Amino acid sequence: MSKPLSNIDYQSPMYLQLREIIRTKIEDGEFPPGTAIPTENELAKTYGINRLTVRNGITALVNEGLLKRIQGKGVYVLGEKREQDLETLEGFSEMVRKKNADPSSHILTKSLRTAGHKYGRIFNINPADQIFYIKRVNYIDKEPYSLEEIYIPQYVVPELEDIDLTVFSIYEIYDFYNIGISYSQQTLDLTQLDQSDARFLDVDSSTPLLLFTNISYSKTEEVIEYSRSCTRPDKANYKVNFRNP
């Protein structure tokens, strides 16, 4: 049970005492990166202080870059970001932002399921092991761009269940938890969706779509992500550079 701030021996204002308590909970992993901290009301009640004091303590950590306020959603813990070469390997959000456009996603499904034989083989894990399944619609400047399915073994990011994927991108989460993608293999094909899925992209079921299948590997050659993305060809623009060996 948390004790009131007045019982904690810090020679500093109350909002700074709260700042240090929240910082400690972040460092100890009680508030993992990508998850929301308790609300201002909950913190005020827990520590017997007023909301203004709580807000000031949170603001101090926001200014330090440890927390991030999201309008209408709450305050989230940020992880330490590593430098990453986005020229050759990047997620959807990073790719869109580089084009000075606004990325967003709508999560249709986010669940834990058993790997089964197919994904057990892909990830080289036991078929009974758990994997995260994410199905989402990706938007560019509020226009539907792709319908994506993502599979990630639970052991890779156990905290993923509690992370809001409309706030943080998959690659940001990988950064938070120091998960490095060494390389990816991607294949391109054509496909069509049934009408129940095609409607998410504002297309007819007869519309040919670009199907990107991607397998991402860690430095130790483990498969850490498998994804399929059905993309509207009228919204996609890809460039491939070839060089002499």
N, C-alpha and C positions, 0 to 999 in steps of 0.2 A: 504493500500500500504506500502511495506517495505521501511524503510528509510536507506540511506547509513550508513555503519558502522562508518564513520567519525563523524556522528551526534549523535552517542550513547556515553554517558559519561562513558566509561570504561577506567581506567588507566592501560591498558594492550595492548599488540600487537594485531594487527587486527585479526590474526588467532584465538586468544583466545577470542576475542569479538564474532567472528562467532561461535566458540564452544559453548559459553554461550547462544547465540540466538537459536541454534539448540537444545541445552539441554532444554531450556524453552519450545520450541515447542513440544518436546517429553513429557515433564512433563505435559503440558497443554492439551495433547491429539490431537494436530493439526497434529502431525506425529505419528499415532498409531503403536503399536508393530506389527511386521510382514509386514509392508508396506515399500515401497522404499521412500527415501527422494528425493528432486529435484537433478538433475544432477549437476556436477561441473560447467558446462557452465551456467546453469540456476541460480545457486547461485551466481556465479561471476557477472552475468548481473544484478540480483536483488539488490545486495549490492554494486555494483560498485568497485569490487576488482578483482585481477587477480586469475587465476585458481590455482596457486601454493599456495596462501594464503588459498583458499578454501580447497585444498587437505590437507594442514597441520592442519586446523581446524577439518576436518573429521577424520584424522588420530588420533588426540588426543582423540576423542570420541570412535574410534575403539579400541584404547589401553585401554580405561576405560571399555570396554565391553558393551557400549550402542549402538554401530553400528556394522554392519558386512558387509564387502565387499564380493560380489559374482562376480567372474570373468564373464564378458560378460553380466551381468544383472544389476548391480548397487550397491547401498549401502542401507542396510535395517536396520530398527529399531529393536533392541532386547528388549524383555521384561524381567522382573525380574523372574528368574526361582526358583521354590520351590523344595525342596527335595521330591523325590517320590520313593516309593518302586516298583521297576521294576520286582521284583521276581514274583509277582502275577498278575500285571495289567500293560500292556504296549502296545504301538502301534507297527506298522510294522517296522518302522525305528529303534526304540529302541531295538526290538527283534533281528534284523539282526546285528546291531552293537555289541551286546553282544557276537555274534558268530564270531566276527572279520571279518565280511564280509561287502561289500559295498552296501547299499540300495539306490534305486532310483525309481522314479515314472514318468510315462508319463500321464498327465491329458488328458483324452478324452473329458470329459464334466464337466463343472462347471457352474451351473445356479441356479436361483431362480425360484421356482414353487409353486403353491398352494399345501397345504398338501393333500387335497382331503379327502374322508371318511376313507380310509385305514390308512394313516399316521396321520390323525387327531386323530384316536383312539389310535394309538401307542404312540403318544406324548401327548395325552390328551389336544389337542388344537382345535381351530375352523377349520373346513375343508377349510375355506377361508384364513387362516393364511399362511404366507410364510415359506418355508423351503429351505435350500440349498441342491442341489443334485450334488454329485461328483461321476464321474465314472473314474477310473484310472487303469492303468496296473502297477503293482509293480514288480521290478526287484531285483535280488540278484546277485551281480557281473556281471551285464549287461545281465543276463539270465532271461527270463520272468518267474515269479513265481506265480502271482495271478492276477485275474481280480476282482476289488472291486468296489462296489457301496456303497456310504455313504450318509446318510440323517441326517441333523442337523437343528433344528428349527432356524429361523433367529434371534430370540430374544436371543439365547444363545451366539452367536458371530456375532453381526451385522456387524463388520468390515471384516468378512471373504471374502466378495465380492472383496475386494482390496488386499487380501493377496495372494502371489505367493506360491502355495502348492508344487512347485518343489524346493523351498528354505527351507520352514519350514514344519515339520511334523504336523499332527493334534494335537498330544499330546503336542508338543512345543507351539502351539497356545493356547491350553487349559491352559498351564502353564502361558503364557504371560498375559492372562486375568483372572487368578485366578479362573478357572473353575475346580472344583474338581470332579473326578469320584470316587464314593464310592465303587461301585461294578458293575460287568457285568454278564449277563447271556448269555451263548453261547451254541448253538446246532450244531451238526455235522450230515451231510447227504451226499448222493451222488447225483450228477447231471451231466448233459451234456449241452453244449452250442451249439447254432446254429453256422454255419460255419463263419458267419460275426464276431462273438465274439471269437470263438475258435482260429481264426488266430492270435489274439493278444498274445496268449499263445504258439504259434507254435505247436498246437495239432490239431487233426482231430475232427470233431463234434461228432464222435462216442466214443471219449475217456472219460471214467468216471473221474470226478473231485470231489474233496472234497469241499462240500459247508458248509461254516461256517456262521451262522447267529448270530449276536451279538447285544444285547441291553444293553446300558450303562446307569447307574443311578447316579444322584447326591446324596449328603447327605440328601437332602430333598425329596428323592424318585421320583424326576422328571426324565423322560427319556430325555437324552440330545443327544443321538446318536443311530441310528439304521444302521446296515451295513450288507451287504452280500458279502462274498469273495469266489470266485471259485478258488481253488488252485490245481496246478499240483501235483498229489500224488508222482510222481518220484522226486519232489523237496522238499517235506515236510517231516519233522521228528519231531514228537510230543511225549512228555513224560507226563504221569499223575502219580502223587504220591497219594497213598491211605494210610490213617492212621486209627488206631483204635480209636473209639470215646472215 
